[in-house]
Amino acid sequence: MTNPAQPEPPTLAAATAMFIEVLVVGIGALTAAVLLLIALIGPAPTTKLAPLAGSSAAAAVGLAAAYAVGILVDRAADTILTPHRRRLRTRYFPSNTAYAQARLRLADMPVLAARADYARSRMRICRGWTLNTLALALTADLAMLRYSIEHRPFILGATSALGIATAFGFYRAWRTLTVTGYRKLAEQTTLPTAGQPVPAQPQPNPISP
């Protein structure tokens, strides 16, 4: 007999969505790592190693590495933003207990729960890419310093400005999604209290004597 207090196992769709969002974050982080490697080894070794990047084995290893790195980046981003996220949550939930109870009530509403899961998925992608864009801008600048390119100062400045602006955009998107998620959760799961008026019920018509 299933214990109702235990959470249900994730469905295949939910597990696939989690895999994809971690992979999306990991691809960006792995790209930054490759740019850092290029910056460290220089142009000549990079040219020699470039043909290996197109092999099937490299693609398989890259996919696995992207997923693994995505987990690390997701956890790092969550750790960094957790204090801010908790401050945002206190606007709608005064305690962890109130928030947990709201999540349990939402689980009884499958349609609303599915929408909340989708919003959290987007939030996690924005959270991870806040770090990714900063890492990509930094490593791209380092890589360009190792190559002779025209208009290097302008390109470096443009890359840095674009990275900072994009990171800020992802952060704002994360913040907006987080606040909206907490607000909707509070609205959808708030139970009426004794102090709230109860709507009047229609009374049956009196029976004539």
C-alpha positions as CSV (number, residue, x, y, z in Angstrom):
1,M,0.0,0.0,0.0
2,T,1.4,3.4,-1.0
3,N,2.0,5.8,1.8
4,P,0.2,9.1,0.9
5,A,2.9,11.0,2.9
6,Q,5.6,9.9,0.5
7,P,6.0,11.9,-2.8
8,E,5.1,10.2,-6.0
9,P,8.0,9.1,-8.3
10,P,8.6,11.6,-11.1
11,T,7.0,10.8,-14.4
12,L,9.0,10.2,-17.6
13,A,8.1,13.6,-18.9
14,A,9.3,15.3,-15.7
15,A,12.5,13.3,-15.7
16,T,13.1,14.2,-19.3
17,A,12.5,17.9,-18.6
18,M,15.0,17.8,-15.7
19,F,17.6,16.1,-17.9
20,I,17.2,18.6,-20.7
21,E,17.4,21.7,-18.4
22,V,20.6,20.4,-16.8
23,L,22.0,19.6,-20.2
24,V,21.1,23.2,-21.5
25,V,23.0,24.7,-18.5
26,G,25.9,22.2,-18.9
27,I,26.4,23.0,-22.6
28,G,27.1,26.6,-21.8
29,A,29.4,25.7,-19.0
30,L,31.3,23.2,-21.1
31,T,31.7,25.8,-23.8
32,A,33.3,28.1,-21.3
33,A,35.6,25.4,-20.2
34,V,36.7,24.7,-23.8
35,L,37.4,28.4,-24.3
36,L,39.4,28.4,-21.1
37,L,41.4,25.4,-22.4
38,I,42.0,27.2,-25.7
39,A,43.3,30.3,-23.8
40,L,45.6,28.1,-21.8
41,I,47.2,26.0,-24.5
42,G,47.4,28.6,-27.3
43,P,46.7,28.6,-31.0
44,A,49.2,25.8,-32.2
45,P,47.9,23.0,-29.9
46,T,44.3,24.1,-30.5
47,T,44.8,23.6,-34.3
48,K,46.2,20.1,-33.8
49,L,43.3,19.1,-31.5
50,A,40.6,20.6,-33.6
51,P,40.0,17.6,-35.9
52,L,39.3,15.4,-32.8
53,A,36.3,17.6,-31.9
54,G,34.3,16.4,-34.8
55,S,34.5,12.7,-33.9
56,S,31.6,10.6,-32.6
57,A,33.6,9.7,-29.5
58,A,34.2,13.4,-28.7
59,A,30.5,14.1,-29.2
60,A,29.5,11.4,-26.7
61,V,32.1,12.4,-24.2
62,G,31.0,16.0,-24.6
63,L,27.4,15.2,-24.0
64,A,28.2,13.3,-20.8
65,A,30.6,16.0,-19.6
66,A,27.9,18.7,-20.4
67,Y,25.4,16.9,-18.2
68,A,27.9,16.4,-15.3
69,V,29.1,20.0,-15.5
70,G,25.5,21.2,-15.7
71,I,24.7,19.6,-12.3
72,L,27.7,21.4,-10.8
73,V,26.7,24.7,-12.2
74,D,23.1,24.3,-11.2
75,R,24.1,23.6,-7.6
76,A,26.6,26.4,-7.6
77,A,24.0,28.9,-8.9
78,D,21.4,27.7,-6.4
79,T,23.9,28.0,-3.5
80,I,24.8,31.6,-4.6
81,L,21.2,32.7,-5.0
82,T,19.6,30.8,-2.1
83,P,19.8,33.7,0.4
84,H,18.2,36.1,-2.1
85,R,15.5,33.5,-3.0
86,R,14.6,33.0,0.7
87,R,14.2,36.8,1.1
88,L,11.9,36.9,-1.8
89,R,9.9,33.9,-0.4
90,T,9.2,35.7,2.9
91,R,7.1,38.2,1.0
92,Y,4.4,35.5,0.7
93,F,5.4,32.7,3.2
94,P,6.4,33.7,6.7
95,S,8.1,30.3,7.4
96,N,9.5,27.2,5.8
97,T,6.5,25.3,7.2
98,A,4.0,27.5,5.5
99,Y,5.8,27.1,2.2
100,A,6.0,23.4,2.6
101,Q,2.3,23.2,3.3
102,A,1.5,25.2,0.3
103,R,3.6,22.9,-1.9
104,L,1.7,19.9,-0.5
105,R,-1.7,21.6,-1.3
106,L,-0.6,22.4,-4.8
107,A,0.3,18.7,-5.4
108,D,-3.4,18.0,-5.1
109,M,-4.1,20.3,-8.1
110,P,-2.4,18.5,-11.1
111,V,-3.0,21.2,-13.7
112,L,-1.6,24.0,-11.5
113,A,1.2,21.7,-10.3
114,A,2.3,21.1,-13.9
115,R,2.3,24.8,-14.7
116,A,4.4,25.5,-11.5
117,D,6.9,22.8,-12.6
118,Y,7.3,24.4,-16.0
119,A,7.9,27.8,-14.4
120,R,10.5,26.3,-12.0
121,S,12.2,24.7,-15.0
122,R,12.6,28.0,-16.7
123,M,13.7,29.5,-13.5
124,R,16.5,26.9,-13.1
125,I,17.7,27.5,-16.7
126,C,17.9,31.3,-16.1
127,R,19.6,30.7,-12.8
128,G,22.3,28.5,-14.4
129,W,22.8,30.8,-17.4
130,T,23.4,33.8,-15.1
131,L,26.7,32.1,-14.2
132,N,27.2,30.7,-17.7
133,T,27.1,34.1,-19.5
134,L,29.7,35.6,-17.1
135,A,31.9,32.6,-17.5
136,L,31.5,32.7,-21.3
137,A,32.4,36.4,-21.5
138,L,35.5,36.0,-19.3
139,T,36.8,32.9,-21.1
140,A,36.1,34.4,-24.6
141,D,38.1,37.4,-23.6
142,L,41.0,35.2,-22.4
143,A,40.9,33.2,-25.6
144,M,41.0,36.3,-27.8
145,L,44.0,37.5,-26.0
146,R,46.0,34.5,-27.3
147,Y,45.1,35.2,-30.9
148,S,46.1,38.0,-33.3
149,I,42.8,39.5,-34.3
150,E,41.9,42.9,-35.7
151,H,40.2,45.5,-33.5
152,R,40.9,43.4,-30.4
153,P,40.2,46.2,-27.9
154,F,36.7,46.9,-29.4
155,I,35.9,43.2,-29.6
156,L,37.0,42.6,-26.0
157,G,34.9,45.5,-24.8
158,A,31.9,44.4,-26.8
159,T,32.2,40.8,-25.5
160,S,32.5,41.9,-21.9
161,A,29.6,44.3,-22.2
162,L,27.4,41.8,-23.9
163,G,28.2,39.1,-21.3
164,I,27.4,41.4,-18.3
165,A,24.2,42.6,-19.9
166,T,23.1,39.1,-20.8
167,A,23.9,37.9,-17.3
168,F,21.9,40.7,-15.8
169,G,19.0,39.8,-18.1
170,F,19.1,36.2,-17.0
171,Y,19.2,37.3,-13.4
172,R,16.2,39.6,-13.8
173,A,14.3,36.8,-15.5
174,W,15.2,34.4,-12.7
175,R,14.0,37.0,-10.1
176,T,10.8,37.7,-11.9
177,L,10.0,34.0,-12.4
178,T,10.8,33.3,-8.7
179,V,8.6,36.1,-7.4
180,T,5.7,35.2,-9.7
181,G,6.0,31.6,-8.7
182,Y,5.7,32.4,-5.0
183,R,2.9,34.8,-5.6
184,K,0.9,32.3,-7.6
185,L,1.5,29.6,-5.1
186,A,0.3,31.7,-2.3
187,E,-2.9,32.8,-4.2
188,Q,-3.7,29.2,-5.3
189,T,-3.2,27.5,-2.0
190,T,-4.3,30.1,0.6
191,L,-7.1,28.6,2.7
192,P,-9.8,30.8,4.1
193,T,-9.4,31.7,7.7
194,A,-12.0,32.3,10.4
195,G,-11.7,36.1,10.0
196,Q,-12.6,36.0,6.3
197,P,-16.3,36.4,5.4
198,V,-18.0,33.3,4.0
199,P,-20.1,33.9,0.9
200,A,-23.8,33.8,1.6
201,Q,-25.5,30.6,0.5
202,P,-28.8,30.9,-1.5
203,Q,-31.8,30.1,0.6
204,P,-34.6,28.0,-0.7
205,N,-37.9,29.7,-1.3
206,P,-40.3,29.4,1.6
207,I,-43.1,26.8,1.2
208,S,-46.5,28.4,1.2
209,P,-48.7,27.1,3.9
